Amino acid sequence: MATDDPLCHEPLVSVEFEVFGKVQVIIIIYFKRTLSLAFIIFKLMLTVNKIPGVYFPKYVRDICQQLNICGWVKNSKSGTILGKMQGSQALVSQMSQWLTSVGSPGSEIHHCEFTNWETVTRQQYQGFAIRF
């Protein structure tokens, strides 16, 4: 059975990545102290401001699904984005370029590190997921 898909003979690759920069939503919490007549009352006034845009993991997932790349992505506790992707070499390279220089609206990418590049015989994940 012949196929017209030029990527069908492309090797499958797997790579882990970490994106550094402004790639997570920043939440700013303000505290306000007020004085009462008889005693001091500390009121916690929560004003939450979210910087619009970013949503980096959602964009990564959506684009990887469109490119038929499988794997996962998540926000790290240190403020970076971590992930692993697997797919045809050409498409993973294309996604690597997006992670390095484009990013989601509102993000500012300083740099992206790719580790553990390897050729695989089959994909180890089904679909692309956001991990928490």
MARKE-349211 format. One record per atom (N, C-alpha, C, O): residue in one letter; x, y, z. Coordinates in steps of 0.1 Angstrom, whole numbers, padded with zeros to 4 digits, always signed. Atoms other than C-alpha are relative to their C-alpha. Layout:
// MARKE-349211
aXYZ;...
END
This chain:
// MARKE-349211
m+0008-0012+0000;m+0000+0000+0000;m+0009+0012+0000;m+0017+0014+0009;a-0008-0012+0002;a+0016+0032-0012;a-0006+0012+0008;a-0018+0013+0009;t+0005-0012-0007;t+0013+0065+0007;t+0007+0012-0006;t+0018+0012-0010;d-0005-0013+0005;d+0018+0101-0004;d+0006+0008+0012;d+0011+0019+0009;d-0005-0007-0011;d+0028+0112+0031;d+0015+0000+0001;d+0021-0011+0003;p-0015+0000+0000;p+0065+0124+0029;p+0006-0003+0014;p+0018-0006+0015;l-0005+0002-0013;l+0068+0120+0067;l-0001-0014+0005;l+0004-0018+0016;c+0002+0014-0004;c+0059+0083+0068;c+0013-0007+0002;c+0014-0017+0009;h-0013+0006-0001;h+0096+0074+0064;h+0010+0008+0008;h+0021+0004+0009;e-0008-0009-0009;e+0109+0102+0087;e+0002-0008+0013;e-0007-0013+0018;p-0002+0007-0013;p+0125+0088+0118;p-0007+0007+0011;p-0009+0019+0011;l+0006-0005-0012;l+0107+0092+0151;l+0010+0004+0010;l+0020-0003+0012;v-0010-0005-0010;v+0125+0113+0177;v-0008+0003+0013;v-0020+0005+0013;s+0005-0004-0013;s+0120+0120+0214;s+0009+0010+0006;s+0022+0009+0005;v-0008-0011-0006;v+0132+0151+0232;v-0007+0006+0012;v-0019+0007+0012;e+0005-0007-0012;e+0128+0167+0266;e+0003+0015-0002;e+0014+0018-0008;f-0003-0014+0002;f+0126+0205+0268;f-0004+0008+0013;f-0012+0003+0021;e+0003-0009-0010;e+0126+0233+0293;e+0001+0014-0005;e+0011+0018-0011;v+0001-0014+0005;v+0115+0269+0284;v+0002+0009+0011;v-0005+0009+0021;f-0003-0010-0010;f+0129+0298+0303;f-0005+0014-0005;f-0004+0017-0017;g+0005-0013+0003;g+0114+0333+0304;g-0013+0003+0007;g-0016-0003+0017;k+0014-0003-0005;k+0080+0349+0311;k-0010-0009-0007;k-0015-0006-0017;v+0009+0010+0007;v+0060+0318+0303;v-0011-0005+0009;v-0018-0015+0005;q+0011+0003-0009;q+0036+0315+0333;q-0007+0012+0004;q-0002+0023+0004;v+0008-0011-0005;v+0008+0336+0345;v+0005+0005+0013;v+0007-0004+0022;i-0005-0005-0013;i+0019+0359+0373;i-0012+0005+0007;i-0020+0013+0002;i+0010-0005-0008;i-0005+0365+0401;i+0006+0009+0011;i+0015+0004+0018;i-0004-0009-0010;i+0000+0395+0423;i-0010+0002+0010;i-0022+0005+0007;i+0009-0001-0011;i-0016+0396+0457;i+0004+0012+0009;i+0016+0013+0013;y-0003-0012-0009;y-0018+0429+0477;y-0006-0002+0014;y-0017-0008+0015;f+0005+0001-0013;f-0022+0430+0514;f-0002+0014+0006;f+0006+0023+0003;k+0003-0014-0006;k-0038+0460+0533;k-0003-0002+0015;k-0010-0011+0019;r+0001+0000-0015;r-0036+0467+0570;r-0009+0012+0004;r-0007+0023-0001;t+0009-0011-0004;t-0064+0487+0587;t+0000+0001+0015;t+0003-0010+0022;l+0000-0002-0015;l-0067+0501+0623;l-0014+0002+0005;l-0022+0008-0002;s+0013-0001-0006;s-0097+0497+0645;s+0001+0008+0013;s+0012+0011+0017;l+0000-0008-0012;l-0107+0518+0676;l+0007-0008+0012;l+0016-0003+0018;a-0004+0008-0012;a-0101+0491+0703;a+0012-0008-0002;a+0020-0011+0007;f-0011+0010+0003;f-0076+0468+0686;f+0003+0001-0015;f-0004+0006-0023;i-0004+0000+0014;i-0057+0463+0655;i-0006-0012-0007;i-0005-0023-0002;i+0005+0011+0009;i-0074+0443+0628;i+0008+0000-0013;i+0009+0010-0020;f-0006+0002+0012;f-0055+0429+0600;f-0010-0005-0010;f-0015-0017-0008;k+0009+0005+0010;k-0077+0426+0570;k+0008-0004-0012;k+0018+0003-0017;l-0006+0005+0012;l-0066+0406+0541;l-0008+0004-0012;l-0019-0001-0014;m+0007-0004+0012;m-0076+0424+0510;m+0006-0006-0012;m+0017-0003-0016;l-0006+0007+0011;l-0070+0401+0481;l-0005+0007-0013;l-0016+0007-0017;t+0002-0005+0014;t-0067+0419+0448;t+0009-0008-0009;t+0021-0007-0008;v-0008+0009+0009;v-0056+0395+0422;v+0000+0005-0014;v-0010+0008-0020;n-0002-0005+0014;n-0042+0407+0390;n+0007-0011-0008;n+0018-0016-0004;k-0007+0009+0009;k-0034+0383+0362;k+0004+0007-0012;k-0003+0014-0018;i-0005-0005+0013;i-0012+0392+0333;i-0007-0008-0011;i-0007-0020-0011;p+0007+0007+0011;p-0033+0385+0302;p+0010-0008-0009;p+0021-0004-0011;g-0008+0008+0010;g-0021+0359+0277;g+0008-0011+0007;g+0004-0016+0018;v-0009+0010-0004;v+0007+0334+0283;v-0006-0014-0003;v-0005-0019-0014;y+0006+0014+0002;y-0012+0300+0288;y+0009-0009-0008;y+0004-0016-0017;f-0010+0007+0008;f+0020+0284+0274;f-0003-0014-0001;f-0003-0019-0012;p+0003+0014+0002;p+0011+0248+0282;p-0011-0003-0009;p-0011-0013-0017;k+0011+0002+0009;k-0022+0251+0264;k+0004+0002-0014;k+0000-0006-0023;y-0005-0002+0014;y-0006+0265+0233;y+0009-0011-0005;y+0008-0016-0016;v-0009+0011+0003;v+0021+0238+0234;v-0009-0012-0004;v-0006-0019-0014;r+0009+0011+0002;r-0006+0211+0237;r-0007+0001-0014;r-0008-0008-0022;d+0008-0002+0012;d-0028+0225+0209;d+0009-0001-0013;d+0004-0008-0022;i-0009+0001+0012;i+0001+0229+0184;i+0005-0014-0002;i+0005-0019-0013;c-0005+0014+0001;c+0015+0195+0192;c-0011-0009-0005;c-0008-0018-0013;q+0011+0009+0005;q-0019+0179+0186;q-0002+0003-0015;q-0005-0007-0022;q+0002-0003+0014;q-0022+0197+0153;q+0012-0006-0009;q+0009-0011-0020;l-0011+0006+0007;l+0013+0184+0143;l+0001-0015+0002;l+0010-0021-0004;n+0000+0014-0003;n+0005+0149+0155;n+0013-0004+0008;n+0019-0015+0006;i-0011+0003-0009;i+0033+0151+0181;i-0006-0004+0014;i-0016+0002+0018;c+0005+0004-0013;c+0027+0132+0214;c+0009+0003+0011;c+0021+0007+0008;g-0009-0003-0012;g+0040+0138+0249;g-0008+0007+0010;g-0020+0005+0012;w+0006-0007-0011;w+0033+0161+0278;w+0007+0014+0002;w+0018+0016-0003;v-0005-0013-0004;v+0039+0197+0291;v-0005+0004+0014;v-0017+0000+0017;k+0005-0005-0013;k+0036+0213+0325;k+0008+0012+0005;k+0019+0015+0000;n-0007-0011-0007;n+0045+0244+0346;n+0008-0006+0011;n+0004-0015+0018;s-0008+0005-0011;s+0074+0238+0369;s-0001+0010+0012;s-0006+0021+0010;k+0001-0009-0012;k+0076+0252+0404;k+0009+0012-0001;k+0007+0022+0006;s-0010-0010+0001;s+0106+0273+0394;s-0004+0011-0010;s+0004+0020-0013;g+0004-0010+0009;g+0086+0292+0368;g+0003-0003-0015;g+0001+0006-0024;t-0002+0004+0013;t+0097+0274+0337;t-0011-0010-0006;t-0020-0013+0002;i+0010+0010+0006;i+0078+0251+0313;i+0009-0013-0003;i+0019-0012-0010;l-0007+0013+0003;l+0089+0214+0312;l-0009-0008-0009;l-0021-0007-0009;g+0008+0009+0009;g+0079+0188+0286;g+0008-0010-0007;g+0021-0010-0006;k-0007+0010+0009;k+0087+0159+0264;k-0009-0002-0012;k-0022-0003-0011;m+0008+0001+0013;m+0076+0155+0228;m+0006-0011-0008;m+0019-0013-0008;q-0004+0011+0009;q+0078+0126+0204;q-0008+0001-0013;q-0020+0003-0013;g+0006+0000+0013;g+0071+0125+0167;g+0010+0000-0011;g+0022-0003-0009;s-0009+0000+0012;s+0086+0127+0132;s+0010+0011+0002;s+0007+0022+0008;q-0012-0009-0002;q+0120+0145+0132;q-0003+0014-0006;q+0000+0024+0001;a+0002-0013+0006;a+0108+0172+0109;a-0010+0008+0008;a-0009+0020+0010;l+0010-0007-0008;l+0077+0181+0130;l+0005+0004+0014;l+0002+0014+0019;v-0006-0003-0013;v+0096+0179+0163;v+0010+0012-0001;v+0010+0020+0007;s-0009-0012+0003;s+0122+0203+0148;s-0008+0012-0002;s-0004+0023+0003;q+0009-0011+0002;q+0094+0226+0137;q-0005+0005+0014;q-0005+0017+0016;m+0006-0004-0014;m+0079+0226+0173;m+0012+0005+0008;m+0009+0014+0016;s-0011-0005-0008;s+0114+0231+0188;s+0003+0014-0004;s+0006+0022+0005;q-0002-0014+0005;q+0117+0263+0167;q-0010+0009+0007;q-0007+0020+0011;w+0011-0008-0006;w+0083+0275+0180;w+0003+0002+0015;w+0002+0013+0020;l-0003-0001-0014;l+0094+0268+0216;l+0012+0009+0003;l+0012+0016+0013;t-0012-0008-0001;t+0127+0286+0211;t-0003+0015-0003;t+0003+0024+0004;s+0001-0014+0005;s+0115+0318+0193;s-0014+0006-0001;s-0015+0018-0002;v+0013-0006+0002;v+0078+0322+0190;v-0008+0000+0014;v-0010+0011+0019;g+0008+0001-0012;g+0058+0310+0221;g-0014+0005-0001;g-0018+0009-0011;s+0014-0004+0000;s+0023+0319+0232;s-0001+0015+0001;s+0009+0022+0005;p+0002-0014-0002;p+0009+0354+0231;p+0002+0005+0014;p-0003-0002+0024;g-0003-0005-0013;g+0022+0374+0260;g+0012-0006+0007;g+0017-0001+0017;s-0012+0007-0006;s+0052+0351+0267;s+0012+0007-0006;s+0012+0013-0016;e-0013-0006+0004;e+0088+0363+0265;e+0010-0012+0003;e+0014-0014+0014;i-0009+0011-0001;i+0112+0334+0258;i+0014+0005+0001;i+0019+0012-0008;h-0014-0004-0001;h+0147+0339+0271;h+0008-0011-0008;h+0017-0007-0016;h-0006+0011+0007;h+0159+0305+0259;h-0007-0013+0003;h-0015-0014+0012;c+0006+0014-0002;c+0149+0268+0256;c+0011-0010-0001;c+0020-0009-0010;e-0010+0011+0000;e+0170+0238+0265;e-0006-0013-0004;e-0017-0016+0001;f+0005+0013+0005;f+0166+0205+0247;f+0010-0011+0005;f+0022-0009+0003;t-0009+0011-0005;t+0180+0173+0263;t-0006-0013-0004;t-0018-0015-0007;n+0004+0014+0003;n+0179+0136+0257;n-0006-0002-0014;n-0017-0009-0015;w+0005+0003+0014;w+0174+0137+0219;w+0003-0014-0003;w+0014-0019-0001;e-0003+0014+0004;e+0170+0101+0208;e-0010-0004-0011;e-0021+0001-0012;t+0009+0006+0010;t+0155+0081+0179;t-0007-0011+0007;t-0001-0019+0015;v+0008+0010-0006;v+0127+0059+0190;v-0007-0008-0011;v-0009-0003-0022;t+0006+0008+0010;t+0110+0030+0172;t-0015+0002-0001;t-0022+0001-0011;r+0014-0003+0000;r+0075+0040+0183;r-0003+0010+0011;r+0005+0011+0021;q+0003-0010-0010;q+0058+0068+0203;q-0004-0007+0013;q-0012-0017+0013;q+0003+0006-0013;q+0055+0061+0240;q-0012+0006+0007;q-0017+0002+0017;y+0012-0007-0006;y+0025+0084+0246;y-0011+0000-0011;y-0009-0001-0023;q+0012-0001+0009;q-0010+0086+0231;q-0005+0014+0002;q-0010+0018+0013;g+0005-0014-0001;g-0019+0122+0224;g+0010+0009+0007;g+0022+0005+0010;f-0009-0010-0007;f-0004+0153+0241;f-0008+0005+0012;f-0019+0010+0010;a+0008-0003-0012;a-0014+0161+0277;a+0007+0012+0007;a+0019+0013+0007;i-0005-0010-0009;i-0010+0190+0301;i+0000-0007+0014;i-0010-0012+0018;r-0001+0006-0013;r+0003+0176+0334;r+0000+0011+0011;r+0003+0023+0008;f+0001-0010-0011;f-0002+0193+0368;f+0009-0005+0011;f+0009+0002+0022;
END
